[in-house]
Amino acid sequence: MRDVRKNHAIRDDYFDLGPLSSILRGDAGARILDQALLLGSGEFTISSIADGTHLSYKTVQSYLEHLESINWVTKTRKMGNAQAYRFSIKNHMSEFIKWAANYQKRRTD
């Protein structure tokens, strides 16, 4: 019975994880970058990414600071007390996004 549950969990992870998360086995940074596929150039907050990835606020904040330092994320505006961000898809991430989207399509075909 254990093997059936384990295999079911692996299968669910295969379909639930994004392309980078599947390669890097759920790595926190990969889960955040997978959000770029879903969000495109839309705005988001640290809280929305934390909710979508099931990571802590501090983990997402730390990783976004890193992505901002390499120009993959930019701050946009304040949404109440929250800082909004946007992935720099067109300028810095376009080839990466294309690769990840193609990989995801091949995985689920």
VENVENFEN-V586728 format. One record per residue. N is the residue number from 1. RES is the residue in one small letter. PSI is psi in whole degrees, 0 to 359 (999 if undefined). OMEGA is omega in whole degrees, 0 to 359 (* if undefined). NEAR is the number of other ideal C-beta (glycine too) atoms within 8 Angstrom. Layout:
BEGIN
N RES PSI OMEGA NEAR
N RES PSI OMEGA NEAR
END
This chain:
BEGIN
1 m 323 180 4
2 r 316 181 5
3 d 323 179 6
4 v 314 179 7
5 r 318 180 8
6 k 314 179 8
7 n 322 178 8
8 h 318 179 8
9 a 319 178 8
10 i 317 179 8
11 r 316 178 8
12 d 317 178 8
13 d 322 181 10
14 y 318 182 9
15 f 336 183 7
16 d 330 182 5
17 l 148 174 11
18 g 179 184 14
19 p 316 181 13
20 l 320 178 12
21 s 325 179 13
22 s 323 179 11
23 i 315 185 8
24 l 17 174 9
25 r 49 174 6
26 g 15 178 9
27 d 140 184 9
28 a 314 179 10
29 g 321 179 8
30 a 321 179 13
31 r 323 178 16
32 i 316 179 14
33 l 328 176 10
34 d 333 178 15
35 q 334 178 14
36 a 326 177 12
37 l 321 183 12
38 l 321 187 8
39 l 336 184 9
40 g 232 180 8
41 s 17 178 7
42 g 156 179 6
43 e 153 177 9
44 f 165 176 10
45 t 167 177 11
46 i 318 181 12
47 s 319 181 8
48 s 322 176 8
49 i 318 179 14
50 a 317 178 13
51 d 317 183 7
52 g 335 183 8
53 t 352 184 12
54 h 36 175 6
55 l 164 178 10
56 s 157 178 6
57 y 314 183 8
58 k 322 178 6
59 t 313 180 10
60 v 317 180 14
61 q 315 180 9
62 s 315 182 8
63 y 323 178 11
64 l 325 176 13
65 e 319 177 8
66 h 313 180 8
67 l 326 177 10
68 e 323 181 12
69 s 336 178 6
70 i 15 176 7
71 n 30 174 9
72 w 346 178 9
73 v 141 175 11
74 t 147 173 8
75 k 141 179 8
76 t 285 183 7
77 r 170 175 6
78 k 136 176 7
79 m 89 190 8
80 g 237 177 4
81 n 350 186 3
82 a 140 175 9
83 q 131 176 8
84 a 150 180 12
85 y 168 175 14
86 r 136 174 11
87 f 140 180 12
88 s 66 187 11
89 i 312 186 11
90 k 318 186 6
91 n 314 191 7
92 h 339 189 8
93 m 4 191 12
94 s 313 180 9
95 e 322 177 6
96 f 315 181 7
97 i 318 178 11
98 k 314 180 8
99 w 312 183 8
100 a 320 179 15
101 a 317 178 10
102 n 319 178 8
103 y 316 181 10
104 q 319 179 11
105 k 316 180 8
106 r 324 181 7
107 r 325 188 9
108 t 359 177 6
109 d 999 * 4
END
